[in-house]
């Protein structure tokens, strides 16, 4: 009887130990299965802090405002037109050289800006015998007026008479009481003629300047003047030709005393 009681007690102890072990394993698995805590959300930017400005170089054309896209397209179109005009003028000059026999005739055309601070150059164009050979445009008037000299044309040309057409457009500029000048534009024109000769270089130096004085109305001040000179190209020295040197003077003896 005592033995059976001992067996019953021992069995009860085993059942209790197994139940305690199962409860421990269950809590461990539950601990493992518990989800990890979610990361804390990033703090929202302060409404008082301005957002950084995007880099214009990284902005796609389709994301730009319509006005900016149109401005860029206009600038690119103008640059292509200028390039096409220059190429057309160069082809025309070469054609005249071949057809007209202008071998050796050349022309150099340059423009200098000597306008005062009340005028800002916004457009300068040159035509040669009706063909446009040079054009620069700056509607805002921010950069073009800073250029003091322009190389308009340099190349071969048919001998004979030629006519330049020059148009310089300026925008008024002033401060304070004279700020209203920015609403007005002024134009200066000139049509100088020059003659190119066979084997000669014709230089045409033009400049935009203010004529008159303080009593001259602003619309009459812009003017263009051109100076035309013709020179012969320098000929290279023939290294094979013999050179003659003057004989050295004979030594003189001082008179005897």
The 8 nearest C-alpha neighbors of each residue, nearest first, counted from 0:
[[1, 3, 2, 4, 5, 6, 7, 8],
 [0, 2, 4, 3, 5, 6, 7, 8],
 [1, 3, 5, 0, 4, 6, 7, 8],
 [2, 4, 6, 0, 5, 1, 7, 8],
 [5, 3, 7, 1, 2, 6, 8, 0],
 [4, 6, 2, 8, 3, 7, 9, 1],
 [5, 7, 3, 9, 4, 8, 10, 2],
 [8, 6, 4, 10, 5, 9, 11, 3],
 [7, 9, 11, 5, 10, 6, 4, 12],
 [8, 10, 12, 6, 11, 7, 5, 13],
 [11, 9, 13, 7, 12, 8, 6, 14],
 [10, 12, 8, 14, 9, 13, 15, 7],
 [11, 13, 9, 15, 10, 14, 16, 8],
 [14, 12, 16, 10, 15, 11, 17, 9],
 [15, 13, 11, 17, 16, 12, 18, 10],
 [14, 16, 18, 12, 13, 17, 19, 11],
 [17, 15, 13, 19, 18, 14, 12, 20],
 [18, 16, 20, 14, 19, 15, 21, 13],
 [17, 19, 15, 21, 16, 20, 14, 22],
 [18, 20, 16, 22, 17, 21, 15, 23],
 [19, 21, 17, 23, 22, 18, 16, 24],
 [22, 20, 18, 24, 23, 19, 25, 17],
 [21, 23, 25, 19, 20, 24, 18, 26],
 [24, 22, 20, 26, 21, 25, 27, 19],
 [25, 23, 27, 21, 26, 22, 28, 20],
 [26, 24, 22, 28, 27, 23, 29, 21],
 [25, 27, 29, 23, 24, 28, 30, 22],
 [28, 26, 30, 24, 29, 25, 31, 23],
 [29, 27, 31, 25, 30, 26, 32, 24],
 [28, 30, 26, 32, 27, 31, 25, 33],
 [29, 31, 27, 28, 33, 32, 26, 25],
 [32, 30, 28, 29, 33, 27, 34, 26],
 [31, 33, 29, 30, 28, 34, 27, 35],
 [32, 34, 30, 31, 29, 35, 28, 36],
 [35, 33, 32, 36, 31, 37, 30, 29],
 [36, 34, 37, 33, 38, 32, 31, 30],
 [35, 37, 34, 38, 39, 33, 40, 32],
 [38, 36, 35, 39, 34, 40, 41, 33],
 [39, 37, 40, 36, 41, 35, 42, 34],
 [38, 40, 37, 41, 42, 36, 43, 35],
 [41, 39, 42, 38, 43, 37, 36, 44],
 [42, 40, 43, 39, 38, 44, 37, 45],
 [41, 43, 40, 44, 45, 39, 46, 38],
 [42, 44, 41, 45, 40, 46, 48, 47],
 [45, 43, 46, 42, 48, 47, 50, 41],
 [44, 46, 47, 48, 43, 49, 42, 50],
 [47, 45, 48, 44, 49, 43, 50, 42],
 [48, 46, 45, 49, 44, 50, 43, 51],
 [47, 49, 45, 46, 50, 44, 51, 43],
 [50, 48, 47, 51, 46, 45, 52, 44],
 [49, 51, 52, 48, 44, 53, 46, 47],
 [52, 50, 53, 49, 48, 54, 44, 55],
 [53, 51, 50, 54, 49, 55, 58, 57],
 [54, 52, 55, 51, 58, 57, 56, 50],
 [53, 55, 56, 57, 52, 58, 51, 59],
 [56, 54, 58, 57, 53, 59, 52, 63],
 [55, 57, 54, 58, 59, 53, 60, 63],
 [58, 56, 55, 54, 59, 53, 60, 62],
 [59, 57, 55, 56, 60, 62, 54, 63],
 [58, 60, 62, 61, 57, 63, 56, 55],
 [61, 59, 63, 62, 58, 68, 64, 67],
 [60, 62, 59, 63, 64, 68, 58, 65],
 [63, 61, 59, 60, 58, 64, 65, 68],
 [64, 62, 60, 61, 68, 65, 67, 59],
 [65, 63, 67, 66, 68, 62, 61, 60],
 [64, 66, 68, 67, 69, 63, 70, 61],
 [65, 67, 69, 64, 68, 70, 63, 71],
 [68, 66, 70, 64, 69, 65, 71, 63],
 [69, 67, 65, 71, 70, 66, 72, 63],
 [68, 70, 72, 66, 67, 71, 73, 65],
 [71, 69, 73, 67, 68, 72, 66, 74],
 [72, 70, 74, 68, 73, 69, 75, 67],
 [71, 73, 69, 75, 74, 70, 76, 68],
 [72, 74, 70, 76, 71, 75, 69, 77],
 [75, 73, 77, 71, 72, 76, 78, 70],
 [74, 76, 78, 72, 77, 73, 71, 79],
 [77, 75, 73, 79, 78, 74, 72, 80],
 [76, 78, 80, 74, 79, 75, 73, 81],
 [79, 77, 75, 81, 80, 76, 74, 82],
 [78, 80, 82, 76, 77, 81, 83, 75],
 [81, 79, 77, 83, 82, 78, 84, 76],
 [82, 80, 84, 78, 79, 83, 77, 85],
 [81, 83, 79, 85, 80, 84, 86, 78],
 [84, 82, 80, 86, 81, 85, 87, 79],
 [85, 83, 87, 81, 82, 86, 132, 131],
 [84, 86, 88, 132, 82, 87, 83, 89],
 [85, 87, 89, 83, 88, 84, 90, 82],
 [88, 86, 84, 90, 85, 89, 83, 91],
 [87, 89, 91, 85, 86, 132, 90, 84],
 [88, 90, 86, 92, 91, 87, 85, 93],
 [91, 89, 93, 87, 92, 88, 94, 86],
 [92, 90, 88, 94, 89, 93, 87, 95],
 [91, 93, 89, 95, 94, 90, 156, 96],
 [92, 94, 96, 90, 95, 91, 89, 97],
 [95, 93, 91, 97, 96, 92, 98, 90],
 [96, 94, 92, 98, 99, 157, 93, 97],
 [95, 97, 101, 157, 93, 94, 99, 100],
 [98, 96, 94, 100, 95, 99, 93, 101],
 [99, 97, 95, 100, 96, 94, 101, 157],
 [100, 98, 95, 96, 101, 97, 157, 158],
 [99, 101, 97, 96, 98, 102, 157, 95],
 [102, 100, 157, 96, 158, 99, 104, 103],
 [101, 103, 100, 104, 96, 197, 198, 97],
 [102, 104, 198, 197, 101, 105, 199, 155],
 [105, 103, 197, 198, 199, 156, 101, 155],
 [106, 104, 155, 200, 156, 154, 201, 103],
 [105, 107, 201, 200, 153, 154, 202, 155],
 [108, 106, 153, 202, 152, 203, 201, 109],
 [107, 109, 203, 152, 151, 204, 202, 153],
 [110, 108, 150, 204, 151, 149, 205, 203],
 [109, 111, 205, 149, 206, 148, 204, 150],
 [112, 110, 148, 206, 147, 205, 149, 207],
 [113, 111, 147, 207, 206, 114, 148, 208],
 [112, 114, 208, 207, 111, 115, 206, 147],
 [115, 113, 208, 112, 209, 207, 118, 116],
 [114, 116, 117, 118, 113, 209, 208, 119],
 [115, 117, 118, 114, 172, 119, 173, 171],
 [118, 116, 172, 115, 171, 173, 119, 114],
 [119, 117, 171, 116, 172, 170, 169, 115],
 [118, 120, 169, 170, 144, 140, 121, 171],
 [119, 121, 169, 144, 122, 168, 143, 140],
 [120, 122, 137, 140, 138, 169, 136, 168],
 [123, 121, 136, 168, 135, 167, 120, 137],
 [124, 122, 167, 135, 134, 166, 168, 136],
 [123, 125, 134, 133, 166, 165, 135, 167],
 [126, 124, 165, 133, 164, 132, 131, 134],
 [125, 127, 131, 164, 130, 132, 129, 163],
 [126, 128, 163, 130, 129, 162, 131, 164],
 [127, 129, 162, 130, 161, 163, 126, 164],
 [128, 130, 127, 126, 131, 164, 163, 162],
 [131, 129, 126, 127, 128, 132, 88, 84],
 [130, 132, 126, 125, 133, 84, 127, 129],
 [131, 133, 85, 126, 88, 125, 84, 130],
 [134, 132, 125, 124, 131, 151, 85, 126],
 [135, 133, 124, 123, 81, 125, 136, 132],
 [134, 136, 123, 122, 124, 137, 133, 143],
 [137, 135, 122, 121, 138, 123, 134, 143],
 [136, 138, 121, 140, 139, 143, 122, 135],
 [139, 137, 121, 140, 136, 122, 141, 170],
 [138, 140, 137, 141, 121, 142, 170, 136],
 [141, 139, 121, 137, 138, 142, 119, 143],
 [140, 142, 139, 143, 144, 137, 145, 138],
 [143, 141, 145, 144, 140, 137, 146, 139],
 [144, 142, 145, 146, 137, 120, 121, 140],
 [143, 145, 120, 119, 146, 142, 140, 121],
 [144, 146, 143, 142, 147, 141, 120, 119],
 [147, 145, 144, 143, 148, 149, 142, 112],
 [146, 148, 112, 111, 145, 149, 113, 144],
 [149, 147, 111, 110, 146, 112, 150, 109],
 [148, 150, 110, 109, 151, 111, 147, 146],
 [151, 149, 109, 152, 108, 110, 148, 153],
 [150, 152, 109, 108, 149, 133, 110, 153],
 [153, 151, 108, 107, 150, 154, 109, 132],
 [154, 152, 107, 106, 108, 151, 155, 105],
 [153, 155, 105, 106, 156, 152, 107, 89],
 [156, 154, 105, 104, 106, 92, 96, 93],
 [155, 157, 105, 92, 104, 96, 101, 106],
 [156, 158, 101, 96, 95, 99, 104, 159],
 [159, 157, 195, 196, 101, 104, 197, 156],
 [158, 160, 195, 194, 157, 196, 161, 193],
 [161, 159, 194, 193, 195, 192, 162, 158],
 [160, 162, 193, 192, 128, 194, 159, 163],
 [163, 161, 192, 128, 191, 127, 190, 193],
 [162, 164, 127, 190, 191, 126, 192, 165],
 [163, 165, 190, 126, 125, 189, 127, 162],
 [166, 164, 125, 189, 188, 124, 190, 163],
 [165, 167, 188, 124, 187, 123, 168, 125],
 [168, 166, 123, 187, 186, 122, 188, 169],
 [169, 167, 186, 122, 185, 121, 120, 123],
 [170, 168, 120, 185, 119, 121, 184, 118],
 [171, 169, 184, 119, 118, 183, 181, 185],
 [170, 172, 180, 181, 118, 183, 117, 184],
 [173, 171, 117, 181, 180, 118, 170, 119],
 [172, 174, 178, 177, 180, 117, 171, 175],
 [175, 173, 178, 177, 176, 172, 179, 180],
 [174, 176, 177, 178, 173, 179, 180, 172],
 [175, 177, 178, 174, 179, 173, 180, 172],
 [178, 176, 173, 174, 179, 175, 180, 172],
 [177, 179, 173, 174, 180, 175, 176, 181],
 [178, 180, 177, 181, 182, 173, 176, 183],
 [181, 179, 171, 182, 178, 172, 183, 177],
 [182, 180, 171, 172, 179, 183, 170, 178],
 [181, 183, 180, 179, 171, 184, 170, 178],
 [184, 182, 181, 180, 171, 170, 185, 179],
 [185, 183, 170, 169, 171, 186, 168, 182],
 [184, 186, 169, 168, 218, 170, 183, 187],
 [187, 185, 168, 167, 169, 188, 221, 184],
 [186, 188, 167, 222, 221, 166, 223, 168],
 [189, 187, 166, 165, 167, 223, 186, 222],
 [188, 190, 165, 223, 164, 191, 166, 187],
 [191, 189, 164, 163, 165, 162, 192, 188],
 [190, 192, 163, 162, 189, 193, 225, 164],
 [193, 191, 162, 161, 163, 190, 160, 194],
 [194, 192, 161, 160, 162, 195, 191, 227],
 [193, 195, 160, 159, 161, 196, 192, 158],
 [196, 194, 158, 159, 201, 104, 160, 193],
 [195, 197, 158, 199, 104, 198, 159, 194],
 [198, 196, 104, 199, 103, 158, 101, 195],
 [197, 199, 103, 104, 196, 231, 200, 102],
 [200, 198, 231, 196, 104, 197, 230, 201],
 [199, 201, 105, 230, 229, 106, 231, 104],
 [200, 202, 229, 106, 228, 195, 107, 105],
 [203, 201, 107, 228, 227, 106, 108, 229],
 [202, 204, 227, 108, 226, 107, 205, 109],
 [205, 203, 109, 226, 225, 108, 110, 202],
 [206, 204, 225, 110, 224, 109, 226, 111],
 [205, 207, 111, 110, 224, 223, 112, 208],
 [206, 208, 223, 112, 113, 222, 114, 111],
 [207, 209, 114, 113, 222, 221, 223, 206],
 [210, 208, 220, 221, 114, 222, 211, 115],
 [211, 209, 220, 208, 222, 221, 212, 219],
 [212, 210, 215, 220, 209, 213, 214, 219],
 [211, 213, 215, 214, 210, 220, 209, 216],
 [212, 214, 215, 211, 216, 217, 220, 210],
 [213, 215, 212, 216, 211, 217, 220, 219],
 [214, 216, 212, 211, 213, 217, 220, 219],
 [217, 215, 219, 218, 214, 220, 213, 211],
 [216, 218, 220, 219, 215, 221, 185, 171],
 [217, 219, 216, 220, 185, 221, 186, 215],
 [220, 218, 217, 216, 221, 215, 210, 222],
 [219, 221, 209, 210, 217, 218, 222, 211],
 [222, 220, 209, 187, 219, 208, 210, 186],
 [221, 223, 187, 208, 207, 209, 220, 210],
 [224, 222, 207, 206, 189, 208, 187, 188],
 [223, 225, 205, 206, 207, 222, 226, 189],
 [226, 224, 205, 204, 206, 227, 203, 223],
 [225, 227, 204, 203, 205, 228, 224, 202],
 [228, 226, 203, 202, 204, 225, 229, 193],
 [229, 227, 202, 201, 230, 203, 226, 200],
 [230, 228, 201, 200, 202, 199, 227, 231],
 [229, 231, 200, 199, 201, 232, 228, 202],
 [230, 232, 199, 200, 233, 198, 229, 234],
 [233, 231, 234, 199, 230, 200, 198, 103],
 [232, 234, 231, 235, 230, 236, 199, 200],
 [233, 235, 232, 236, 231, 237, 198, 199],
 [236, 234, 237, 233, 238, 232, 239, 240],
 [235, 237, 238, 234, 240, 239, 233, 242],
 [238, 236, 239, 240, 235, 241, 234, 242],
 [237, 239, 240, 236, 241, 235, 242, 234],
 [240, 238, 237, 241, 236, 242, 235, 243],
 [241, 239, 238, 237, 242, 236, 243, 235],
 [242, 240, 239, 243, 238, 237, 244, 236],
 [241, 243, 240, 244, 239, 238, 237, 245],
 [244, 242, 241, 245, 246, 240, 247, 239],
 [243, 245, 246, 242, 247, 241, 248, 240],
 [244, 246, 247, 243, 248, 242, 249, 241],
 [247, 245, 248, 244, 249, 243, 250, 242],
 [246, 248, 245, 249, 244, 250, 251, 243],
 [249, 247, 246, 250, 245, 251, 244, 252],
 [248, 250, 251, 247, 246, 252, 245, 253],
 [251, 249, 248, 252, 247, 253, 246, 254],
 [252, 250, 249, 253, 248, 254, 247, 255],
 [251, 253, 254, 250, 255, 249, 256, 248],
 [252, 254, 255, 251, 256, 250, 249, 248],
 [255, 253, 252, 256, 251, 250, 249, 248],
 [256, 254, 253, 252, 251, 250, 249, 248],
 [255, 254, 253, 252, 251, 250, 249, 248]]
